């Protein structure tokens, strides 16, 4: 039986096991939406803005490890999705974005709602396609899912003219895929692993530096075995939190611009650095010329392009993190006897001296609500087991520092692009994936307004999220930089016309709670999480001048932190 191109698209999604598609209709994709209407296997989630669709699909992908799928129309539908596509690209998140296009004969004519979606998205996707023939739909979708989910994952855009979705074709989905120009890393270099192992076991001041690639590559179990077998200190990037338990004594917490004193000092003074699934971004390294000045560097990564891109490394191992660490772990039992235990004990004494600085201390007795206190209480109420999404700013850093993630894929945030507005729609995607789990969005009064219209989507689909709004009346991180580096000239970083967030939540049919005293923080959180079937918006009025510490100024090294 022949199917329309639109029906073929639905069959492709079924073949890939897709449960949800996040999208917003428009003229160029109406054939596809009509095909959705005629089936029940793939559920379409109607968002209120295309950016919300991309972030929801992104959150779903980060939490599950499966690709998120987006459907938007041509023109403004596609351009509204650009921020979310770039967010996924920066953090290597698998995503398929289907964009409608004007009919084939109108392409290039400046037709109504026409944009060059392929050209616009080319710098921010792993790959993109423009389908010119209905016969190519099935193979193109197979290629798109293959590219998006293998090697270093990323978003793939499929642009489809409206007329192609109306034409008919016999459907056959490819059972496997090979692409002449695309060969993701599938094996490891045993010789490089042997060299790395020798360096690892002979280290006197080692540090394990773990990034988001461990979580994306499902390597948490192998990382835990590796770290505990060695007994070496480990620090994790913002994107890598949870791959190794924060509660483990071997964990030094997050490193980088707002990392812990012990993690950053350990990095600066180490003699062997074992980087696993991390990309040496600027928020981690500080000034490159000052980064790890005495260290030999081992870099394990699936992406050859990441090797020595920012920091020159001594030993590079290209491969899937699970494969590489499995091979290293298998060799550790025989090599562990070479470890210089006296040197490692001395190293731990030094690290524990740095740890004793208690760099995350704050005034816990304050009557004014401290944002750190809210995060710590949230951890207690949820027993550290919730899925936490965040927007971007001070609240994001406080969440990373104080929630204490012990499991992978529980911390969902925009790291590379730093996208305000990410948190709420991402939480929707997570909640749809795990309806029986607690999902909380940590946000600020600035970020939440970027995509607050998705409160309507939450109402339509009955998504009982808990929104933790740390409201200090400022764009907090902007204000902090202006305090430190612009002589307190708070140019356009504060808000004079904030909405009543309780009333806003209630207007969408949700529950709103305003909290203004520290003594009310715990009871408000407990009340919110008792309401299993309602979205609760908690508006915490926090200290307007609280800053995120430690902080490394631009141009400084990891050992040049501002602590108070």
C-alpha positions as CSV (number, residue, x, y, z in Angstrom):
1,X,0.0,0.0,0.0
2,X,1.3,3.5,-0.9
3,X,1.4,6.1,1.8
4,X,1.7,9.9,1.6
5,X,5.0,11.4,2.5
6,X,3.4,12.7,5.7
7,X,2.3,9.1,6.6
8,X,5.8,7.8,5.8
9,X,7.2,10.3,8.3
10,X,4.9,8.9,11.0
11,X,5.9,5.3,10.1
12,X,9.6,6.3,10.3
13,X,9.0,7.7,13.8
14,X,7.2,4.5,14.8
15,X,10.1,2.4,13.5
16,X,12.5,4.4,15.6
17,X,10.4,3.8,18.7
18,X,9.5,7.4,19.2
19,X,6.9,8.0,21.9
20,X,6.6,11.8,21.8
21,X,7.0,14.6,19.3
22,X,7.1,18.2,20.5
23,X,5.8,20.7,18.1
24,X,3.6,23.6,16.9
25,X,1.5,23.4,13.6
26,X,1.6,25.7,10.6
27,X,0.7,25.7,7.0
28,X,3.8,23.9,5.7
29,X,3.3,20.9,8.0
30,X,-0.4,20.5,8.0
31,X,-0.2,17.3,5.9
32,X,2.0,15.8,8.7
33,X,-0.3,17.0,11.4
34,X,-3.2,15.4,9.6
35,X,-1.3,12.1,9.6
36,X,-0.7,12.5,13.3
37,X,-4.4,12.9,13.8
38,X,-5.1,9.5,12.1
39,X,-2.9,7.4,14.4
40,X,-2.3,6.9,18.2
41,X,1.1,5.3,18.5
42,X,3.2,8.5,18.5
43,X,1.8,11.3,20.8
44,X,2.2,14.9,19.7
45,X,2.7,17.4,22.5
46,X,1.5,20.9,21.6
47,X,3.8,23.5,23.1
48,X,3.1,27.2,23.1
49,X,6.3,28.3,21.3
50,X,8.7,26.5,19.1
51,X,11.6,27.2,21.4
52,X,9.6,25.4,24.1
53,X,9.4,22.4,21.7
54,X,13.1,22.1,21.2
55,X,13.9,22.5,25.0
56,X,11.2,19.9,25.9
57,X,12.6,17.4,23.4
58,X,16.1,18.2,24.7
59,X,15.1,17.6,28.3
60,X,13.5,14.3,27.3
61,X,16.7,13.3,25.5
62,X,19.0,14.2,28.4
63,X,16.9,12.3,30.9
64,X,16.3,9.2,28.8
65,X,19.3,9.0,26.5
66,X,16.9,8.6,23.6
67,X,16.6,11.2,20.8
68,X,14.1,13.9,21.2
69,X,11.9,14.8,18.2
70,X,10.6,18.3,17.2
71,X,8.1,19.3,14.5
72,X,7.8,22.9,13.4
73,X,6.5,24.8,10.4
74,X,8.5,26.8,7.9
75,X,9.7,30.4,8.3
76,X,9.2,31.7,11.8
77,X,8.5,28.1,13.1
78,X,12.0,27.1,12.0
79,X,13.7,30.3,13.2
80,X,12.0,30.1,16.6
81,X,13.6,26.6,17.0
82,X,17.1,27.9,16.3
83,X,18.0,28.7,20.0
84,X,16.9,25.2,21.1
85,X,18.8,23.5,18.3
86,X,22.0,25.5,19.2
87,X,21.5,24.5,22.9
88,X,21.4,20.8,22.0
89,X,24.3,21.2,19.7
90,X,26.6,22.8,22.3
91,X,25.8,20.0,24.8
92,X,25.9,17.1,22.3
93,X,22.2,16.1,22.7
94,X,20.6,13.7,20.2
95,X,17.6,15.5,18.5
96,X,15.7,15.2,15.3
97,X,14.1,18.5,14.2
98,X,11.6,18.3,11.4
99,X,11.0,21.6,9.7
100,X,8.3,22.3,7.2
101,X,9.3,24.1,4.0
102,X,7.3,25.9,1.3
103,X,6.4,23.8,-1.8
104,X,9.4,22.8,-3.9
105,X,8.6,25.0,-6.9
106,X,8.5,28.1,-4.6
107,X,11.9,27.5,-2.9
108,X,14.0,30.6,-3.6
109,X,11.1,32.8,-4.6
110,X,10.8,34.5,-1.2
111,X,7.5,32.8,-0.7
112,X,5.3,33.3,2.3
113,X,7.0,31.9,5.4
114,X,10.1,30.8,3.5
115,X,13.5,30.7,5.1
116,X,16.6,28.7,4.2
117,X,16.4,26.4,7.2
118,X,19.3,24.3,6.0
119,X,21.5,27.3,5.6
120,X,20.4,28.9,8.9
121,X,21.0,25.8,11.0
122,X,24.2,24.5,9.3
123,X,26.6,25.8,11.9
124,X,24.5,24.5,14.8
125,X,23.7,20.9,13.8
126,X,25.6,17.7,13.4
127,X,24.0,17.4,10.0
128,X,21.0,18.6,8.1
129,X,18.9,17.4,5.1
130,X,16.6,19.0,2.5
131,X,14.3,16.3,1.1
132,X,13.6,16.8,-2.6
133,X,11.9,13.5,-3.4
134,X,9.2,11.5,-1.6
135,X,11.2,8.4,-2.3
136,X,14.1,9.7,-0.1
137,X,12.0,10.2,3.1
138,X,12.5,6.8,4.8
139,X,16.3,6.6,4.0
140,X,16.8,10.2,5.1
141,X,15.1,9.6,8.5
142,X,17.2,6.5,9.0
143,X,20.3,8.5,8.3
144,X,19.2,11.3,10.6
145,X,18.6,9.1,13.6
146,X,21.9,7.2,12.9
147,X,23.9,10.4,12.8
148,X,22.1,12.1,15.7
149,X,22.7,9.1,18.1
150,X,26.1,7.7,17.2
151,X,29.6,9.0,18.0
152,X,29.3,12.3,19.6
153,X,25.5,12.9,19.5
154,X,23.9,16.1,18.3
155,X,20.8,17.6,16.6
156,X,19.9,16.8,13.0
157,X,17.5,18.9,10.9
158,X,15.3,17.5,8.2
159,X,13.7,20.1,6.0
160,X,10.6,18.9,4.0
161,X,8.7,20.9,1.4
162,X,5.0,20.7,1.8
163,X,4.4,19.1,-1.6
164,X,6.7,16.2,-0.8
165,X,4.5,15.3,2.2
166,X,1.4,15.0,0.0
167,X,2.9,12.8,-2.7
168,X,2.5,9.0,-2.4
169,X,5.2,6.3,-2.2
170,X,5.5,2.6,-1.1
171,X,7.0,2.6,2.4
172,X,10.0,0.5,3.4
173,X,12.2,1.5,6.3
174,X,15.9,0.5,6.0
175,X,16.9,-2.1,8.6
176,X,20.5,-0.8,8.9
177,X,22.5,2.2,7.8
178,X,26.0,2.8,6.5
179,X,27.2,6.1,5.3
180,X,30.3,6.5,3.2
181,X,31.3,9.8,4.7
182,X,30.5,9.1,8.4
183,X,32.3,6.6,10.5
184,X,31.9,7.2,14.3
185,X,34.6,5.9,16.6
186,X,33.9,2.2,17.4
187,X,37.1,0.8,18.8
188,X,39.9,1.8,21.2
189,X,43.6,2.1,20.8
190,X,45.1,-0.5,23.1
191,X,48.6,1.0,22.7
192,X,47.5,4.4,23.9
193,X,45.6,2.7,26.8
194,X,48.8,1.0,27.9
195,X,50.7,4.3,27.9
196,X,47.9,6.0,29.8
197,X,47.7,3.2,32.4
198,X,51.4,3.5,33.1
199,X,51.0,7.2,33.7
200,X,48.0,6.7,35.9
201,X,49.4,4.2,38.3
202,X,52.7,6.2,38.7
203,X,51.0,9.5,39.4
204,X,51.7,11.2,42.7
205,X,49.2,14.0,42.5
206,X,46.5,12.6,40.2
207,X,43.1,14.2,39.3
208,X,40.2,12.7,37.5
209,X,38.3,15.3,35.5
210,X,35.0,13.9,34.3
211,X,32.6,15.7,31.8
212,X,29.2,15.4,30.2
213,X,30.5,12.8,27.7
214,X,30.5,10.2,30.5
215,X,26.7,10.7,31.0
216,X,26.0,11.0,27.3
217,X,28.0,7.8,26.7
218,X,26.3,5.9,29.6
219,X,29.7,5.4,31.3
220,X,28.8,6.2,34.9
221,X,29.2,2.7,36.1
222,X,32.6,2.3,34.5
223,X,33.7,5.7,35.9
224,X,32.7,4.7,39.4
225,X,34.6,1.4,39.2
226,X,37.7,3.3,37.7
227,X,37.7,6.0,40.4
228,X,37.1,3.7,43.4
229,X,39.7,1.1,42.2
230,X,42.3,3.8,42.2
231,X,41.1,5.8,45.2
232,X,42.0,9.0,43.3
233,X,40.1,12.4,43.7
234,X,37.6,13.2,41.1
235,X,36.0,16.5,40.0
236,X,33.2,16.9,37.5
237,X,32.1,19.6,35.1
238,X,28.7,21.3,35.3
239,X,27.5,18.9,32.6
240,X,29.1,15.8,34.2
241,X,27.4,16.1,37.7
242,X,25.9,12.8,38.8
243,X,28.1,10.5,36.8
244,X,30.1,10.0,40.1
245,X,28.2,10.4,43.3
246,X,28.6,13.8,45.0
247,X,28.2,12.1,48.4
248,X,31.3,9.9,47.8
249,X,34.4,11.1,49.7
250,X,36.4,10.8,46.6
251,X,34.3,13.6,45.0
252,X,35.7,17.1,45.2
253,X,32.5,18.6,43.6
254,X,32.4,20.7,40.5
255,X,35.4,22.5,39.1
256,X,35.8,25.7,37.1
257,X,34.6,29.3,37.4
258,X,32.2,28.5,40.3
259,X,33.8,25.2,41.3
260,X,35.0,24.3,44.8
261,X,38.3,25.4,46.2
262,X,39.5,21.9,46.6
263,X,38.6,20.9,43.1
264,X,40.3,23.9,41.4
265,X,43.4,23.7,43.6
266,X,43.7,20.0,43.0
267,X,43.5,20.6,39.2
268,X,46.1,23.4,39.4
269,X,48.6,21.3,41.4
270,X,48.1,17.8,39.9
271,X,50.9,16.0,38.1
272,X,48.6,13.7,36.1
273,X,45.2,14.8,34.8
274,X,42.8,12.1,33.5
275,X,40.1,13.9,31.4
276,X,37.2,11.7,30.5
277,X,34.4,12.9,28.2
278,X,35.3,16.6,28.8
279,X,36.0,19.3,26.3
280,X,38.3,21.7,28.3
281,X,35.9,24.7,27.8
282,X,36.8,28.1,29.0
283,X,34.6,28.0,32.1
284,X,36.6,25.0,33.3
285,X,40.2,25.9,32.3
286,X,40.3,29.6,33.2
287,X,43.3,31.2,31.5
288,X,44.7,28.5,29.2
289,X,48.3,29.5,29.8
290,X,47.8,28.9,33.5
291,X,45.9,25.6,33.2
292,X,47.3,22.6,35.0
293,X,50.9,23.8,34.6
294,X,52.6,20.7,36.1
295,X,50.3,18.0,34.7
296,X,50.7,15.3,32.1
297,X,47.3,15.1,30.5
298,X,45.4,12.0,29.3
299,X,42.2,12.7,27.3
300,X,39.5,10.1,26.6
301,X,36.9,11.2,24.2
302,X,34.7,9.9,21.4
303,X,35.2,12.9,19.2
304,X,38.7,13.2,17.5
305,X,38.0,16.9,16.9
306,X,38.0,17.6,20.6
307,X,41.5,16.2,21.1
308,X,44.0,19.1,21.8
309,X,41.4,21.6,20.5
310,X,41.8,23.9,23.5
311,X,44.5,22.2,25.6
312,X,47.4,20.2,24.2
313,X,47.3,16.7,25.7
314,X,50.0,14.1,26.1
315,X,48.0,10.9,25.5
316,X,44.8,10.8,23.5
317,X,42.4,7.8,23.6
318,X,39.6,8.0,21.0
319,X,36.6,5.8,21.6
320,X,33.3,5.2,23.4
321,X,33.8,5.9,27.1
322,X,32.4,2.6,28.1
323,X,34.7,0.7,25.9
324,X,37.8,2.6,27.0
325,X,37.1,2.4,30.7
326,X,36.1,-1.3,30.5
327,X,39.6,-2.0,29.0
328,X,41.4,0.2,31.5
329,X,39.4,-1.3,34.4
330,X,40.2,-4.8,33.3
331,X,43.9,-4.0,33.5
332,X,43.8,-2.1,36.8
333,X,43.7,-5.2,39.0
334,X,47.1,-6.3,37.9
335,X,48.6,-2.7,37.7
336,X,47.2,-1.3,40.9
337,X,50.1,-2.7,42.9
338,X,52.4,-0.1,41.2
339,X,50.4,2.8,42.8
340,X,52.6,4.9,45.1
341,X,50.3,4.8,48.1
342,X,52.5,7.0,50.2
343,X,52.4,9.8,47.6
344,X,48.6,9.4,47.2
345,X,48.1,9.6,51.0
346,X,50.2,12.8,51.1
347,X,48.1,14.2,48.2
348,X,44.9,13.5,50.0
349,X,46.2,15.3,53.1
350,X,46.8,18.3,51.0
351,X,43.4,18.0,49.3
352,X,41.7,17.7,52.7
353,X,43.4,20.9,53.9
354,X,41.9,22.7,50.9
355,X,38.6,21.0,51.6
356,X,38.7,22.3,55.2
357,X,38.3,25.9,53.7
358,X,34.6,25.0,53.5
359,X,34.3,27.2,50.4
360,X,30.5,26.8,50.1
361,X,29.7,28.1,53.6
362,X,27.1,30.8,53.9
363,X,24.9,32.4,56.6
364,X,22.5,29.6,57.4
365,X,21.1,31.6,60.3
366,X,19.9,34.4,58.0
367,X,16.3,35.5,58.4
368,X,16.4,36.6,54.7
369,X,16.0,33.6,52.5
370,X,19.4,32.5,51.1
371,X,19.2,30.8,47.7
372,X,21.6,28.1,48.8
373,X,19.3,27.3,51.7
374,X,16.4,26.7,49.4
375,X,18.5,24.2,47.3
376,X,19.7,22.4,50.4
377,X,16.1,22.1,51.7
378,X,15.0,20.9,48.3
379,X,17.6,18.2,48.5
380,X,16.3,17.1,51.9
381,X,12.6,17.1,50.9
382,X,13.3,15.1,47.7
383,X,15.9,12.9,49.4
384,X,18.3,14.0,46.6
385,X,16.5,11.8,44.1
386,X,14.5,14.2,42.0
387,X,15.1,15.2,38.4
388,X,16.3,18.8,38.5
389,X,16.2,21.1,35.5
390,X,17.4,24.6,35.7
391,X,17.6,27.8,33.7
392,X,20.8,29.9,33.5
393,X,22.3,32.2,36.1
394,X,23.0,32.3,39.8
395,X,20.3,29.8,40.5
396,X,21.9,27.3,38.1
397,X,25.2,27.6,39.9
398,X,23.6,27.3,43.3
399,X,21.8,24.1,42.2
400,X,25.0,22.6,40.8
401,X,26.9,23.4,44.0
402,X,24.3,22.5,46.7
403,X,21.9,19.8,45.4
404,X,24.5,17.0,45.4
405,X,23.7,14.7,42.5
406,X,24.4,11.1,43.0
407,X,22.9,9.7,39.8
408,X,23.5,10.4,36.2
409,X,20.8,12.1,34.0
410,X,19.2,13.7,37.0
411,X,20.7,17.2,36.4
412,X,19.3,18.7,33.2
413,X,20.6,22.2,32.3
414,X,22.0,24.2,29.4
415,X,25.7,24.2,29.9
416,X,27.4,25.2,26.6
417,X,25.0,27.8,25.3
418,X,23.6,29.0,28.6
419,X,20.0,29.4,27.5
420,X,17.6,31.3,29.7
421,X,14.1,29.8,29.3
422,X,15.4,26.2,29.1
423,X,14.3,25.0,32.5
424,X,10.5,24.8,32.3
425,X,10.1,23.2,28.9
426,X,13.0,20.8,29.6
427,X,11.1,19.8,32.8
428,X,8.1,19.0,30.7
429,X,10.1,16.6,28.6
430,X,11.5,14.9,31.6
431,X,8.1,14.6,33.3
432,X,6.6,13.0,30.2
433,X,9.5,10.5,30.1
434,X,9.2,9.7,33.8
435,X,5.6,10.5,35.0
436,X,6.1,8.8,38.4
437,X,9.3,10.7,39.3
438,X,9.6,14.0,41.0
439,X,10.7,16.7,38.6
440,X,11.6,20.2,39.8
441,X,12.6,23.3,37.7
442,X,15.0,25.6,39.5
443,X,14.8,29.1,37.9
444,X,14.9,32.8,38.5
445,X,12.5,35.6,38.0
446,X,14.3,36.6,34.7
447,X,14.7,33.1,33.2
448,X,11.2,31.9,33.9
449,X,9.7,34.7,31.9
450,X,11.5,33.5,28.7
451,X,9.2,30.5,28.3
452,X,6.5,31.0,31.0
453,X,3.8,30.4,28.3
454,X,4.6,26.7,28.6
455,X,2.6,26.8,31.9
456,X,-0.3,26.4,29.5
457,X,1.2,23.2,28.0
458,X,1.7,21.8,31.5
459,X,-2.0,22.4,32.2
460,X,-3.2,20.8,29.0
461,X,-1.1,17.6,29.6
462,X,-1.4,17.4,33.4
463,X,2.3,17.8,34.2
464,X,2.6,18.3,38.0
465,X,6.0,20.0,38.0
466,X,7.4,21.9,40.9
467,X,8.9,25.3,40.0
468,X,11.5,26.7,42.4
469,X,11.7,30.4,41.6
470,X,14.7,32.0,43.3
471,X,13.5,35.6,43.0
472,X,16.0,38.3,43.9
473,X,14.5,41.0,41.6
474,X,17.7,41.0,39.4
475,X,19.3,39.2,36.6
476,X,21.5,37.8,39.3
477,X,24.6,36.7,37.5
478,X,24.7,39.9,35.5
479,X,24.3,41.9,38.7
480,X,27.2,39.9,40.3
481,X,29.5,40.7,37.4
482,X,28.5,44.3,37.5
483,X,29.3,44.4,41.2
484,X,32.7,42.8,40.8
485,X,33.9,44.3,37.5
486,X,31.8,47.4,36.7
487,X,32.0,49.3,40.0
488,X,28.4,48.4,40.9
489,X,26.9,50.1,37.8
490,X,23.8,47.9,37.6
491,X,22.9,48.8,34.1
492,X,19.6,47.2,33.1
493,X,20.1,44.1,35.3
494,X,17.1,44.7,37.7
495,X,13.4,44.5,37.1
496,X,10.9,47.2,38.0
497,X,7.8,45.4,36.7
498,X,7.9,41.7,37.8
499,X,4.6,39.9,37.6
500,X,2.8,38.4,40.6
501,X,4.1,34.9,40.0
502,X,1.5,33.3,42.3
503,X,-1.3,35.0,40.3
504,X,0.4,34.1,37.1
505,X,0.5,30.4,38.1
506,X,-3.1,30.5,39.3
507,X,-4.2,32.1,36.0
508,X,-3.0,29.0,34.2
509,X,-4.9,26.7,36.7
510,X,-1.9,25.8,38.8
511,X,-1.0,26.4,42.5
512,X,1.1,29.4,43.5
513,X,2.9,29.8,46.8
514,X,5.0,32.9,47.8
515,X,7.6,32.4,50.5
516,X,9.3,35.3,52.2
517,X,10.9,33.9,55.4
518,X,13.5,31.3,55.9
519,X,11.4,29.5,58.5
520,X,8.7,28.9,55.8
521,X,11.0,27.4,53.2
522,X,10.9,23.8,54.4
523,X,7.1,23.7,55.0
524,X,6.4,25.3,51.6
525,X,8.5,22.7,49.8
526,X,6.9,19.8,51.8
527,X,3.4,21.2,50.9
528,X,4.4,21.5,47.2
529,X,5.6,17.9,46.9
530,X,2.6,16.5,48.7
531,X,0.5,17.8,45.8
532,X,1.2,15.0,43.4
533,X,-1.3,16.0,40.7
534,X,-0.7,19.7,40.6
535,X,1.9,22.0,39.2
536,X,3.1,24.2,42.1
537,X,5.0,27.4,41.5
538,X,7.0,28.4,44.6
539,X,8.1,32.0,44.5
540,X,11.0,32.4,47.0
541,X,11.9,36.0,47.7
542,X,15.7,35.7,48.2
543,X,18.6,37.9,49.3
544,X,19.0,40.5,46.6
545,X,22.8,40.7,47.0
546,X,23.8,37.1,47.5
547,X,26.7,36.1,45.2
548,X,28.0,32.8,43.9
549,X,31.3,31.8,45.4
550,X,33.9,30.7,44.7
551,X,34.4,32.7,41.5
552,X,37.3,32.8,39.1
553,X,37.6,36.2,37.3
554,X,38.2,36.3,33.5
555,X,41.8,35.8,32.7
556,X,42.7,34.2,36.0
557,X,43.9,30.7,36.7
558,X,42.2,27.9,38.7
559,X,44.2,28.8,41.8
560,X,43.1,32.5,41.7
561,X,39.6,32.3,43.1
562,X,37.5,34.9,44.8
563,X,36.3,33.1,47.9
564,X,34.2,35.8,49.7
